[in-house]
Each structure stands twice: as structure tokens, then as C-alpha cells.
Amino acid sequence: MAVIKAQIKRELLTWTRDRAKISAEVAAKAAGVTVERLQGWEAGDDLPTLGQLRNLAEKYKFPLAVFYLPEPPLDFAPLRDFRRLPDEPEKALSAHLAYHIRAAYERREVALELLQDLAETPRPLPLSATLDDDPEALGQAIRAFLDVDDQAQQKSARQAFDFWRRRLEEHNVLVFVVSGPHRSVELSEMRGFAIAKAELPAIVINGKDYSQGGRAFTLLHEFCHVLLGESAISNGAGDDIALTPDERRIERFCDAVAAATLMPRDVLMSFSEVADAARREWSHDELRPIAQQLGVSREALLLRFVSIGRASWDFYMGERPKFQEEYRQAAEERAKDRKPVPIKRPVMLMSWNGRGFTRLVLRSYYNQRITLNDVAGYLGAKLKHIPPLEQAAFQRNGL
């Protein structure tokens, strides 16, 4: 029986593997060949069989059709990387992070196409920012844009994140969350990243952040990157001396704006213990109830107190190692007690896609622009998952 070779260009093999951040060793194993054989394909000396190409496509997470393009497609605009480490001028992306960046760009492109089919024009963001702006004023402008008058009393980190995520999604910002055990990304590599476009910007948050208010803070930090027009990857290391002065300035500015948005001065002053206080030291028991009501971490609250003159920088720096040790111990406890927790597929898909994207896909189906199979494909769902996703997308308290 004749072996059918895949008639593709070698450039597509090298392009897809490079974009997937897959090593030659891992790719060769997926295809069931030696590294030398894989390198021969990429050099144009031979071609893989159709079955071998399917295995590579599955490993690289690219549709098979991509390999049959006449030439590699134009790359997405690169994201500025704020994750550098000492002696590491450009930290390589892991295969999982590369996949999530590509998936975010692809879903945004799908959303733009669906809006065009619905004869709708995405509204550009009415806000923008520069590093010379006052973070306090920008924080107030963001709250006004998102129609946040008086921040709700939050009872958990998840409620705080959901509150701000809904606000952004209602104002044409796509928000995706890396969730579930598959293709997860470590927090040390990425807390969030932003695709800074005036129309339908996208923000991706790492769902592994279990800290009180951590995801909400990252969400608004990345939204500040959007307003700066700065597509970027962050891992919460804005004070890292390995960053350039320009990079540290950008990250600190985004941190200040996120803090001013989450914890406005007038809201903080509504707490008598804050309004009546001078610059002083704060116990964790004093910080905890205020932080819980605002849906932020005690560390973020203390740092905010520094900016409004209710705590000193030296006191914060003295407390910071205690917070970091607390986070480390909590992470160890989670790892020690880790048990498989079944997550319902619709819940994970809603977290992954967000309400904004899910609603747009479903509206396109209701208007007979796409098929039910298209809906399943765009959302990564099976047909049986679509009814609960509908409920979650359009009801106030779905899933």
C-alpha cells in the first residue's frame, strides 16, 4: 500500500513548531520519528505522512488546514515582556503560554468577524492613558467609564474578580481566564497579559492566582496596559531590578492605577479608622476587615495606605517578607492537600471564554449567521454543554 505524503511546504512546519514553542525532541516523539527525521522534513528533504502531520497538528494545537497554506500567515503583534529575570534578557515562552496567547488572538479575530456578520461595529474605547497621567484621576475615570459608583461589599476574591470582569465585559473588553488542569501556566511565568487594541481589547488572567483580590488587581493592571496601548505579559514583578527603568516605570504606573481604581481615596476615607489615622503601623487584624470589604489583599491595601499617607514605605517593606512567606506557606498547603476536584465542563468553558465572547457567539447563532456546530467549535464545547452555557451567559447568576 502506497504511503501518502502530506504535500505541504517546509516553512509551515518550522513556523507552526516555532509558534507552538515545542522542542524538536517533543515534536519528533509526537510524530513517532527521530529528531533527525523531523529536521529532514523541516529542511525540505522529505515530507511527513498525513498521519504524522495530524499528530503534529494535534501537538502544536493548530488546525490541519494551517499546514496547507501557501505561506506562513502574518504573525500577531508581539507582546512586550515584563517577565525578565536577571541574566536572562528575553525569557522564552512556555508552550502553554504561547498557546494561550495564540488562542486569545484567535478568539478576538473570531469576535470581530461575528460582529461584522451581524452588521455591528465594535465601539473603540473612549479612554486612553499616558505615563504622565495622574493615577488617581485615571482610576476615577476608569470607575466612571465602568459605571462603578460605590464598590459593592465583596465577600471573597472570586466575587471581587467577577464584579470587575462583568463590568469590563459589559464595556466591550474580552476577558479570558486560563483555568482547569490542562495547559495551565505557572504564576511565576504569567499572571496576566493584554492585547491592547482600541476595539475589542482582550485581557487574559491566570486562574491559578488564589490570593485575596489578586486576580481583580491583575485584571485592572492589564486594563491599564490596554489604555497605554501596550500589549504586554506581566507576572507581578514590577519592582524587579532586572527590568529596565522604563519597564519598571510602566509596571509601577499600572499598579498605581489598579490600586486607585480598586481602592479610591474617598472609599478608603469612608472607613473611620482610616480617615482618623495618621501615618502609622497597621496590624494584619486591622487590615483584614477593610481588605475583605474591598475585595483586595492585605498587602495591596497596605501599599495603598502608603500612597495616601496612612503608612510608610519602610513599614510596608518590612511587612512584605511576611506576606510573601504567607503566600508560600499557603501554596505549599494547597499542594500538600491537593485532591482531584472535578470541574464541570460548562463552568470551565465559561471561565475560559467569558460572558462577552460566549454571548456574541450565541447571538450569532440566534441570528442564523452560524450553525450549532460552529458554536461548539468556537466555544470548545460539546453540543450537550451549550444549554448550560446559554444559561450562564444570559442569566445574572448562571453556573
Backbone hydrogen bonds, N-H to C=O, Kabsch-Sander energy under -0.5 kcal/mol:
donor,donor_aa,acceptor,acceptor_aa,energy
5,K,3,V,-0.6
6,A,48,P,-3.1
7,Q,5,K,-0.7
8,I,6,A,-1.9
9,K,67,F,-0.6
12,L,9,K,-1.2
13,L,9,K,-0.9
14,T,10,R,-2.0
15,W,11,E,-2.3
16,T,12,L,-2.2
17,R,13,L,-1.7
18,D,14,T,-2.2
19,R,15,W,-2.5
20,A,16,T,-1.9
21,K,17,R,-0.7
21,K,18,D,-0.8
22,I,17,R,-1.8
27,A,23,S,-2.5
28,A,24,A,-2.6
29,K,25,E,-1.9
30,A,26,V,-2.0
31,A,27,A,-1.9
32,G,28,A,-1.0
33,V,28,A,-2.5
38,L,34,T,-2.1
39,Q,35,V,-2.8
40,G,36,E,-1.7
41,W,37,R,-1.9
42,E,38,L,-2.3
43,A,39,Q,-1.5
44,G,40,G,-0.6
44,G,41,W,-1.2
45,D,40,G,-2.4
46,D,40,G,-0.9
50,L,4,I,-1.5
53,L,49,T,-2.4
54,R,50,L,-2.1
55,N,51,G,-1.8
56,L,52,Q,-1.9
57,A,53,L,-2.8
58,E,54,R,-2.3
59,K,55,N,-2.0
60,Y,56,L,-3.0
61,K,57,A,-1.1
62,F,57,A,-2.0
66,V,63,P,-1.4
67,F,63,P,-0.5
67,F,64,L,-1.2
68,Y,65,A,-1.4
69,L,66,V,-1.5
80,R,231,S,-3.3
82,F,80,R,-0.7
82,F,233,I,-2.4
85,L,88,E,-0.8
88,E,85,L,-1.8
98,A,94,S,-2.5
99,Y,95,A,-1.9
100,H,96,H,-2.1
101,I,97,L,-2.2
102,R,98,A,-2.2
103,A,99,Y,-2.8
104,A,100,H,-2.1
105,Y,101,I,-2.1
106,E,102,R,-2.5
107,R,103,A,-2.5
108,R,104,A,-2.0
109,E,105,Y,-2.2
110,V,106,E,-2.4
111,A,107,R,-2.5
112,L,108,R,-2.3
113,E,109,E,-2.2
114,L,110,V,-2.6
115,L,111,A,-2.3
116,Q,112,L,-2.0
117,D,113,E,-2.3
118,L,114,L,-1.6
119,A,116,Q,-1.5
120,E,115,L,-3.0
125,L,198,A,-2.3
129,A,227,L,-2.4
133,D,130,T,-1.8
138,L,134,D,-2.6
139,G,135,P,-2.5
140,Q,136,E,-1.9
141,A,137,A,-2.1
142,I,138,L,-2.4
143,R,139,G,-2.1
144,A,140,Q,-2.2
145,F,141,A,-2.5
146,L,142,I,-2.3
147,D,144,A,-1.1
148,V,143,R,-3.1
149,D,147,D,-0.8
154,Q,152,A,-0.8
154,Q,293,Q,-1.9
160,A,156,S,-2.0
161,F,157,A,-2.4
162,D,158,R,-2.8
163,F,159,Q,-2.3
164,W,160,A,-1.9
165,R,161,F,-2.8
166,R,162,D,-2.5
167,R,163,F,-1.6
168,L,164,W,-2.2
169,E,165,R,-2.8
170,E,166,R,-2.3
171,H,168,L,-1.3
172,N,169,E,-1.2
173,V,168,L,-1.5
174,L,201,P,-2.6
176,F,203,I,-2.8
177,V,351,S,-1.0
178,V,205,I,-2.7
179,S,177,V,-0.9
184,S,181,P,-0.7
189,E,186,E,-1.4
190,M,186,E,-2.0
191,R,234,S,-2.7
192,G,234,S,-1.7
193,F,204,V,-2.0
194,A,232,A,-2.5
195,I,202,A,-3.3
196,A,194,A,-0.7
197,K,195,I,-1.3
200,L,198,A,-0.5
202,A,195,I,-1.6
203,I,174,L,-2.6
204,V,193,F,-2.7
205,I,176,F,-2.4
206,N,191,R,-2.5
207,G,178,V,-2.1
207,G,205,I,-0.7
209,D,206,N,-1.5
210,Y,208,K,-1.0
214,G,211,S,-1.3
215,R,211,S,-0.5
217,F,213,G,-2.3
218,T,214,G,-2.4
219,L,215,R,-2.5
220,L,216,A,-1.9
221,H,217,F,-2.3
222,E,218,T,-2.8
223,F,219,L,-1.8
224,C,220,L,-1.7
225,H,221,H,-1.4
226,V,222,E,-1.8
227,L,223,F,-2.2
228,L,224,C,-1.8
229,G,225,H,-0.5
229,G,226,V,-1.3
230,E,225,H,-2.9
231,S,229,G,-0.6
232,A,194,A,-1.0
233,I,80,R,-2.8
234,S,192,G,-2.9
235,N,82,F,-0.5
240,D,237,A,-1.8
243,L,240,D,-1.6
248,R,244,T,-2.8
249,R,245,P,-2.1
250,I,246,D,-1.9
251,E,247,E,-2.6
252,R,248,R,-2.7
253,F,249,R,-2.1
254,C,250,I,-2.5
255,D,251,E,-2.2
256,A,252,R,-2.5
257,V,253,F,-2.4
258,A,254,C,-2.4
259,A,255,D,-2.5
260,A,256,A,-2.3
261,T,257,V,-2.1
262,L,258,A,-2.5
263,M,259,A,-2.9
268,L,264,P,-2.4
269,M,265,R,-2.5
270,S,266,D,-0.5
270,S,267,V,-0.9
271,F,268,L,-1.7
272,S,270,S,-0.7
274,V,271,F,-1.4
275,A,271,F,-2.5
276,D,272,S,-2.6
277,A,274,V,-0.9
280,R,310,R,-1.5
287,L,283,S,-1.9
288,R,284,H,-2.4
290,I,286,E,-0.6
291,A,287,L,-2.6
292,Q,288,R,-2.6
293,Q,289,P,-1.7
294,L,290,I,-1.6
295,G,291,A,-1.0
296,V,291,A,-2.4
301,L,297,S,-2.2
302,L,298,R,-2.6
303,L,299,E,-2.5
304,R,300,A,-1.9
305,F,301,L,-2.1
306,V,302,L,-1.4
307,S,303,L,-1.4
308,I,304,R,-1.3
309,G,306,V,-1.2
310,R,305,F,-3.5
311,A,305,F,-1.0
316,Y,312,S,-2.1
317,M,313,W,-2.7
318,G,314,D,-1.7
319,E,315,F,-1.7
320,R,316,Y,-1.9
322,K,319,E,-0.9
323,F,319,E,-1.7
324,Q,320,R,-2.6
325,E,321,P,-2.3
326,E,322,K,-2.1
327,Y,323,F,-2.6
328,R,324,Q,-2.3
329,Q,325,E,-2.5
330,A,326,E,-2.3
331,A,327,Y,-2.3
332,E,328,R,-2.1
333,E,329,Q,-2.4
334,R,330,A,-2.2
335,A,331,A,-2.2
336,K,332,E,-2.5
337,D,333,E,-2.5
338,R,335,A,-0.6
344,K,342,P,-0.5
348,M,344,K,-2.1
349,L,345,R,-2.5
350,M,346,P,-2.2
351,S,347,V,-2.0
352,W,348,M,-2.5
353,N,349,L,-2.9
354,G,350,M,-2.4
357,F,353,N,-0.6
358,T,354,G,-1.8
359,R,355,R,-2.9
360,L,356,G,-1.8
361,V,357,F,-2.2
362,L,358,T,-2.3
363,R,359,R,-2.7
364,S,360,L,-2.0
365,Y,361,V,-1.5
366,Y,362,L,-2.6
367,N,363,R,-1.9
368,Q,365,Y,-2.0
369,R,364,S,-3.0
370,I,364,S,-0.9
375,V,371,T,-1.9
376,A,372,L,-2.2
377,G,373,N,-2.3
378,Y,374,D,-3.0
379,L,375,V,-2.2
380,G,376,A,-0.9
381,A,376,A,-2.2
385,H,382,K,-1.7
386,I,382,K,-0.6
386,I,383,L,-1.1
389,L,385,H,-1.7
390,E,386,I,-2.5
391,Q,387,P,-2.1
392,A,388,P,-2.2
393,A,389,L,-2.3
394,F,390,E,-2.0
395,Q,391,Q,-1.9
398,G,395,Q,-1.0
